[in-house]
Amino acid sequence: MTPIEIKTPFITLGQLLKYINLASSGGEVKALLASTRIFVNDELENRRGKKCYPGDRIQIDDDVWCIAPCR
């Protein structure tokens, strides 16, 4: 599990995907969400505007990230 430090109260899923270098633009984020199963706190998510808060866990395939502080 890889921790992600943010300096704001939340980060959107689209911003997060760009931050971890899985997408470089909003269009790529949209395509990634359409073609890949992404889970936020063990729930399937496809909204790029989904707000992720400290403690949230994001899973894509076998890779897992968490917004610090991690649970």
C-alpha positions in Angstrom: 0.0 0.0 0.0 1.4 3.3 -1.1 0.5 6.4 1.0 -0.4 9.7 -0.8 0.1 12.9 1.0 -2.2 15.8 0.2 -2.3 19.3 1.5 -6.0 19.9 0.9 -9.1 18.5 2.7 -9.8 16.1 -0.3 -8.6 15.2 -3.8 -10.9 14.1 -6.6 -10.4 10.7 -8.1 -9.5 12.3 -11.5 -6.9 14.5 -9.8 -5.6 11.5 -7.9 -5.2 9.4 -11.1 -3.2 12.2 -12.7 -1.1 12.7 -9.4 -0.1 9.0 -9.5 0.8 9.2 -13.2 -1.9 6.9 -14.5 -3.3 9.6 -16.7 -2.0 12.9 -17.9 -5.3 14.7 -18.9 -9.0 14.7 -18.1 -9.7 12.8 -21.3 -7.3 10.0 -20.3 -8.9 9.9 -16.9 -12.3 9.5 -18.5 -11.0 6.6 -20.7 -9.3 5.0 -17.8 -12.4 5.0 -15.7 -14.4 3.5 -18.6 -11.9 0.7 -19.2 -10.6 -0.2 -15.7 -12.2 -1.4 -12.5 -11.2 1.2 -9.8 -12.3 0.7 -6.2 -12.5 3.4 -3.6 -12.9 1.9 -0.1 -13.8 -1.4 -1.7 -16.7 0.1 -3.8 -16.5 0.2 -7.6 -16.2 3.8 -8.7 -16.4 5.4 -12.1 -16.9 9.1 -11.3 -13.8 11.3 -11.8 -15.3 13.9 -9.5 -15.5 11.4 -6.6 -13.9 13.1 -3.5 -11.2 11.1 -1.8 -10.4 12.0 1.8 -7.6 11.1 4.2 -8.0 7.5 5.1 -9.6 6.5 1.8 -8.2 3.5 0.0 -8.0 3.3 -3.8 -7.4 0.0 -5.6 -6.6 -0.5 -9.3 -5.9 -4.1 -10.2 -3.3 -5.3 -7.6 -2.0 -1.8 -6.8 -3.4 0.0 -3.7 -2.9 3.6 -2.6 -4.3 5.4 0.4 -4.7 9.0 1.3 -2.5 9.7 4.3 -3.2 9.0 7.1 -3.8 5.4 6.0 -6.2 3.0 7.8 
